[in-house]
Amino acid sequence: MKKKICLLFTVSMILTACTPAEVSTAEETSSETSEITASPEETKNIMEIVSEAEILGNPSDSVEIYEMSDAVALGYVKEISGYSNVNEETGEYCYPYTYGILEIQKVLKGNMPEEVNFIRMGGIVSWDDYYASLHDAQKEKRDAEMEETPDFVNCHFEDDIEIEEGKTYLMYFAVEDDKYTIQGWQGGLREWNDGKVLNNYTGEWQELSDVIPEDQ
């Protein structure tokens, strides 16, 4: 299955449909994670679902993603508050997302307060919630394929990285109505350490001046 999602489409849907994107496909969707009794860290029984994406634009190009973003900043992940895949405004299912709190350390584009709530596509949902979100045909397919079910499902895009609590990143945001969505998959979330930025595509650490356009 291939989910055809462009960068701008993703951002638009995240900000208008949910606190994240409503990306419902014929193959897989997910659901809310409000009643999980055991955290993913307490169990190894996690099923991984990796989605492919066709992206409009090139998030690996630091100039291009900078120009496409409403705000760019260095931010410390103060808290990973949780995961969900339900549009909090409409109650409809959407692609799983992670949400939490950032402490903004340096604004490189746009205007941002010292602390913001963020959302980012990709996250861990309980199996029950994932299953409940499926269409009948999808449920029949899962029932036929699986003798045992996992406790959780980790949904993310191919080659993407997971955001981690306690780390500082260079982050690229789409902003609408004070909602800050980290966009660009691994291109829009680059770890910051000892004055350098990690290039998730090459594994190299770069100077910030090599990543942010010179005229900024």
C-alpha positions in Angstrom: 0.0 0.0 0.0 1.2 3.5 -0.8 -0.2 6.5 0.8 0.0 9.4 -1.6 0.5 12.4 0.6 2.4 15.6 -0.3 4.1 17.8 2.2 1.7 20.7 1.8 -1.3 18.4 1.8 -0.2 16.9 5.0 0.3 20.2 6.6 -3.1 21.5 5.4 -4.9 18.5 6.6 -3.2 18.4 10.0 -4.1 22.0 10.7 -7.7 22.0 9.3 -8.9 18.5 10.1 -7.5 17.7 13.5 -5.1 18.6 15.8 -3.5 16.4 13.1 -4.0 15.2 9.6 -7.0 13.2 8.7 -5.2 10.7 6.4 -7.7 7.9 5.9 -6.8 5.5 3.1 -8.4 2.3 1.7 -5.7 0.3 3.4 -5.2 1.5 6.9 -6.5 4.1 9.4 -6.2 4.3 13.2 -8.1 5.5 16.2 -7.9 7.3 19.6 -5.6 6.1 22.3 -7.3 7.6 25.4 -7.8 4.4 27.4 -4.4 2.6 27.2 -3.7 0.8 30.4 0.0 0.0 29.7 2.4 2.3 28.0 4.4 1.2 24.9 7.5 1.4 27.0 6.1 -1.4 29.3 5.6 -3.9 26.5 7.5 -5.2 23.6 4.4 -6.4 21.8 4.2 -3.7 19.2 3.3 -4.1 15.6 5.1 -1.7 13.2 3.2 -0.3 10.2 5.4 1.6 7.8 3.7 3.8 5.2 5.3 5.2 2.0 4.7 8.7 1.0 5.1 10.8 -2.2 6.2 14.2 -1.1 5.7 17.5 -3.0 8.8 19.4 -2.4 12.1 18.2 -1.0 12.4 18.3 2.8 16.1 17.2 2.6 16.8 20.5 0.9 17.3 22.9 3.8 16.5 26.0 1.7 13.3 24.6 0.2 11.9 23.4 3.5 12.8 26.7 5.2 10.9 28.6 2.5 7.9 26.3 2.8 7.7 26.6 6.6 5.8 29.3 8.5 8.2 29.1 11.4 11.6 27.6 12.1 13.1 27.2 15.6 15.4 25.4 17.9 13.2 23.7 20.5 13.6 21.5 23.5 11.0 18.7 23.8 9.8 19.3 27.3 7.1 16.6 27.2 5.7 13.9 24.9 2.1 14.2 26.1 0.7 11.3 24.2 -0.6 9.9 20.9 -3.9 9.9 19.1 -5.5 9.3 15.8 -8.8 11.0 16.3 -9.6 14.5 15.0 -10.3 16.3 18.2 -12.6 18.8 16.5 -14.7 16.4 14.5 -14.2 13.1 16.3 -13.2 11.4 13.0 -10.3 9.0 12.6 -7.0 10.3 11.2 -3.4 9.2 10.8 -1.8 8.6 14.2 0.1 11.6 15.6 2.3 12.5 18.5 1.6 15.6 20.6 3.4 17.4 23.4 5.1 20.6 24.6 8.2 22.4 23.3 10.3 25.0 25.0 11.4 27.3 22.2 15.1 28.3 22.6 15.8 30.3 19.4 13.4 31.4 16.7 15.0 31.4 13.2 11.9 32.3 11.2 8.5 33.7 12.2 7.2 34.5 15.6 6.8 32.0 18.4 6.1 32.1 22.1 8.5 30.6 24.6 6.4 27.5 24.9 4.1 25.8 22.4 2.1 22.7 22.0 3.2 20.7 19.0 1.8 17.9 16.8 3.7 15.6 14.5 2.5 12.8 12.2 3.3 9.3 13.3 2.6 7.7 16.7 1.7 4.6 18.7 -1.9 3.6 19.2 -3.4 0.6 21.0 -4.4 -2.3 18.8 -8.0 -2.0 19.9 -8.2 1.6 18.8 -6.4 0.8 15.6 -8.7 -2.0 14.8 -11.8 -0.1 15.7 -10.9 2.5 13.1 -10.8 0.1 10.2 -13.4 -0.4 7.6 -15.2 -3.8 7.5 -13.1 -5.1 4.6 -9.9 -4.1 6.4 -11.1 -5.8 9.6 -11.8 -9.0 7.6 -8.3 -8.9 6.1 -6.7 -8.4 9.5 -8.8 -11.2 11.0 -7.7 -13.6 8.2 -4.0 -12.7 8.5 -3.5 -12.6 12.2 -3.8 -15.4 14.8 -2.6 -13.1 17.6 -2.8 -9.4 18.0 -0.3 -7.0 19.4 -0.9 -4.6 22.3 0.1 -1.5 20.2 0.6 -0.4 16.6 3.4 2.0 15.7 2.5 3.9 12.6 5.1 6.0 10.9 6.4 6.9 7.5 9.3 5.1 5.8 12.8 6.4 6.9 11.2 8.9 9.4 12.5 9.3 12.9 10.7 9.5 16.2 10.7 12.7 18.2 12.2 12.1 21.7 11.5 13.8 25.0 14.5 15.6 26.5 16.2 16.3 23.2 16.6 19.6 21.3 15.9 19.8 17.6 15.9 22.2 14.7 12.2 22.1 13.7 10.2 23.3 10.8 6.6 24.2 11.4 3.3 24.8 9.7 1.3 27.3 11.8 -2.4 27.9 11.7 -4.6 29.3 14.5 -1.7 28.9 17.0 -1.4 25.2 16.1 2.2 24.2 15.5 2.7 21.2 13.3 6.2 19.8 12.8 6.4 19.1 9.1 8.8 17.5 6.6 9.2 14.1 8.3 12.9 13.5 9.0 13.8 16.7 7.1 11.8 18.8 9.5 13.1 17.4 12.7 16.9 17.6 13.0 18.6 16.9 16.3 20.6 19.8 17.8 23.7 19.0 19.9 26.8 20.9 20.9 26.0 23.7 18.4 25.5 21.4 15.4 22.5 20.0 13.5 22.2 16.3 12.5 21.4 15.6 8.9 19.1 12.6 9.0 19.8 11.8 5.4 23.6 11.6 5.6 24.2 11.1 9.3 26.5 14.0 9.3 26.5 16.8 11.9 26.4 20.3 10.3 26.9 23.8 11.4 23.6 25.7 11.8 24.9 28.3 9.3 25.1 25.5 6.7 21.5 24.6 7.2 19.7 28.0 7.6 19.8 30.2 4.4 22.5 32.9 4.6 20.2 35.8 4.2 18.3 35.0 7.4 
